[in-house]
């Protein structure tokens, strides 16, 4: 049985202590992710298992997070615009701790065209940390896997 690859990306948290993993359940780039359900829009849901066989980039972000706001344009330009037409690729940006009332206006205001969905209760969210080197590694891995 084929496993799908998850490229899990989280852009820098405000407090570095949030990165301490005491449970051993955090995913890293290249790990297979646990299945979860999410909204593709306000009226439709999907499950991560629906993306089996694809390389999936998941970005956890929030409208109030300055590093997230800085990195989302790179997600749009360096990842989404490059791979959006590749049938082996999927991207979702999960707005941690906020609802549609924050996610949709933010998406529209910034002209993002990739899937952005809220996670108001943080049921999906998990922190894995972020730095510039990790983002560069992600870009290299995507370029290699999505040739």
Phi and psi in degrees as a GROMACS rama.xvg file:
@    title "Ramachandran Plot"
@    xaxis  label "Phi"
@    yaxis  label "Psi"
@TYPE xy
-74.6804  140.576  UNK-2
-99.9067  148.493  UNK-3
-92.188  153.142  UNK-4
-96.7352  136.188  UNK-5
-114.51  127.676  UNK-6
-105.909  105.479  UNK-7
-99.7519  122.082  UNK-8
-125.522  132.591  UNK-9
-131.526  130.408  UNK-10
-93.5457  134.574  UNK-11
-21.9367  124.021  UNK-12
-75.9064  160.98  UNK-13
-71.5401  -37.9173  UNK-14
-111.695  118.415  UNK-15
-66.2723  -23.4656  UNK-16
-63.2256  -21.1089  UNK-17
-66.4524  -12.654  UNK-18
-86.6543  -4.68446  UNK-19
-71.4893  123.853  UNK-20
-103.938  109.048  UNK-21
-104.638  -6.54321  UNK-22
-102.49  -20.5639  UNK-23
74.6137  20.5158  UNK-24
-108.514  6.07225  UNK-25
-79.3822  140.345  UNK-26
-90.0022  151.207  UNK-27
-117.99  167.189  UNK-28
-56.4882  128.873  UNK-29
95.9089  -13.9896  UNK-30
-71.7117  153.567  UNK-31
-78.9788  131.396  UNK-32
-90.3595  153.779  UNK-33
-70.1758  149.421  UNK-34
-68.8712  141.93  UNK-35
-152.131  157.9  UNK-36
-102.413  143.207  UNK-37
-148.853  164.922  UNK-38
-91.1389  133.437  UNK-39
-89.9047  -22.7578  UNK-40
-157.019  -172.414  UNK-41
-66.5132  -17.9257  UNK-42
-118.246  -2.00956  UNK-43
-127.357  143.099  UNK-44
-119.955  160.309  UNK-45
-143.846  168.298  UNK-46
-122.115  146.502  UNK-47
-56.4509  -30.4715  UNK-48
-64.0741  -18.8257  UNK-49
-65.12  -16.795  UNK-50
-101.966  15.0243  UNK-51
-54.2324  135.367  UNK-52
91.5561  -7.37588  UNK-53
-105.318  157.391  UNK-54
-87.2204  121.714  UNK-55
-115.636  124.679  UNK-56
-102.65  124.65  UNK-57
-116.499  123.631  UNK-58
-111.994  123.439  UNK-59
-96.2217  128.744  UNK-60
-150.087  175.051  UNK-61
-153.512  149.283  UNK-62
-62.6836  -27.8376  UNK-63
-87.9085  -0.421997  UNK-64
-96.6221  106.972  UNK-65
-56.4138  -44.9365  UNK-66
-63.1718  -34.3411  UNK-67
-64.2132  -46.2654  UNK-68
-62.5387  -30.341  UNK-69
-74.3092  -36.684  UNK-70
-87.3433  -24.7777  UNK-71
-58.1419  -37.4544  UNK-72
-60.6935  -32.2448  UNK-73
-69.3691  -37.2027  UNK-74
-59.1281  -46.7626  UNK-75
-59.7168  -53.2451  UNK-76
-77.9333  -50.5516  UNK-77
-84.9271  -18.5879  UNK-78
-118.417  -61.9677  UNK-79
-60.8255  -52.0212  UNK-80
-65.2473  -25.3888  UNK-81
-81.2685  -37.549  UNK-82
-116.179  0.378079  UNK-83
-58.9054  -27.6762  UNK-84
-92.8213  0.225924  UNK-85
-81.6907  119.83  UNK-86
-66.1081  -12.8979  UNK-87
-91.232  5.06547  UNK-88
-122.201  143.618  UNK-89
-144.048  148.831  UNK-90
-137.448  135.368  UNK-91
-140.765  138.667  UNK-92
-113.205  118.973  UNK-93
-105.009  116.437  UNK-94
-80.743  105.529  UNK-95
-79.1483  124.128  UNK-96
80.3271  10.3884  UNK-97
-129.514  162.895  UNK-98
-107.691  -176.452  UNK-99
-56.3619  -31.4755  UNK-100
-62.3305  -21.9877  UNK-101
-102.321  -40.8813  UNK-102
-64.6828  -51.6498  UNK-103
-64.1209  -47.2938  UNK-104
-61.8455  -38.0158  UNK-105
-63.198  -44.7114  UNK-106
-61.1882  -47.0218  UNK-107
-65.513  -45.243  UNK-108
-59.2247  -34.4357  UNK-109
-99.4392  2.49912  UNK-110
58.0575  37.2949  UNK-111
-80.167  139.308  UNK-112
-112.687  -0.322443  UNK-113
-91.2361  166.362  UNK-114
-62.7614  122.507  UNK-115
-125.752  126.176  UNK-116
-135.58  144.669  UNK-117
-83.0327  155.213  UNK-118
-133.155  70.971  UNK-119
-60.8391  -30.5697  UNK-120
-99.1601  6.85816  UNK-121
53.9416  41.202  UNK-122
-76.6684  -27.6273  UNK-123
-96.009  -37.594  UNK-124
-53.2765  135.214  UNK-125
-149.552  140.783  UNK-126
-94.2415  132.869  UNK-127
-124.887  -2.094  UNK-128
86.3253  168.456  UNK-129
-158.558  143.75  UNK-130
-151.763  169.582  UNK-131
-58.8999  -38.8572  UNK-132
-63.1427  -41.1796  UNK-133
-60.7848  -42.2809  UNK-134
-63.8384  -42.723  UNK-135
-61.9105  -41.5062  UNK-136
-62.129  -39.8432  UNK-137
-61.9213  -46.3097  UNK-138
-60.4867  -41.8336  UNK-139
-64.867  -42.345  UNK-140
-64.0341  -43.1514  UNK-141
-61.9187  -44.5108  UNK-142
-59.3417  -38.5917  UNK-143
-71.5218  -46.1472  UNK-144
-78.3418  -23.1729  UNK-145
-111.828  33.7178  UNK-146
